[in-house]
Amino acid sequence: MISGLSTRATFGRHGGKLHGLEIILAPWAAFSLFGTPMWNLAERFTDPAELLGHRSELLVEQLEASVDWAERFTCLDTVLEQWRQAGPPSSPRVRYAWRELVRSSGALPIKQLARQTGWSWRQFEHRFREQTGLTPKGAARVLRLRRALRLITRSHTPSQAAAACRYSDQAHFAREFKAMIGCTPRQFLHIRGVDDAGSEIADRVPGQVTSAVLAS
């Protein structure tokens, strides 16, 4: 499945075992690779066949025919790069804006960022959303919350995280957290097992808080 950027947590259910290969792309790279405006993929899951057609089936056949994982990774690198090169080029200004938002964890004022790109506000918002899937403000919300998640799981209190991530106050942080994660910061810490000394959560991305195991 293909998942675009989202401003809300995703909940999944499985029977106790789950395995697969996850490929994480910069959103502007996915724009070139898939050749479609990324707003078509945001906040949803898409069947690869729906987006890629026969290319998806051919890639699966190539991966199945590979003799080992090294060959599969080489195949993936080659095919995905070919698709990216054949797709529409991403804008250097969008890439710059994305890097600046990531660098500042979403704290950079969006109007200032728009001025730095040299585009009008309307054009900046349109091109950014086209090539990432979210508006600049939406991306900033996700990146700021991502930093807050790291802080509260590394001994910061919710109030300390709210201040460090430049939320107006702890209540604002709690509202944003619940709107995007679906629970309060303290409830999330409990789900993560922070209060259970023997618990360990395996996050999908090193250095990022990506996962929590819910009770069945």
Secondary structure as GFF3:
##gff-version 3
##sequence-region A 1 216
A	DSSP	beta_strand	2	3	.	.	.	ID=ss1
A	DSSP	alpha_helix	27	34	.	.	.	ID=ss2
A	DSSP	three_ten_helix	38	40	.	.	.	ID=ss3
A	DSSP	beta_strand	45	46	.	.	.	ID=ss4
A	DSSP	alpha_helix	48	52	.	.	.	ID=ss5
A	DSSP	alpha_helix	54	65	.	.	.	ID=ss6
A	DSSP	alpha_helix	69	86	.	.	.	ID=ss7
A	DSSP	alpha_helix	92	103	.	.	.	ID=ss8
A	DSSP	alpha_helix	110	117	.	.	.	ID=ss9
A	DSSP	alpha_helix	121	132	.	.	.	ID=ss10
A	DSSP	alpha_helix	136	152	.	.	.	ID=ss11
A	DSSP	alpha_helix	158	164	.	.	.	ID=ss12
A	DSSP	alpha_helix	170	181	.	.	.	ID=ss13
A	DSSP	alpha_helix	185	192	.	.	.	ID=ss14
###
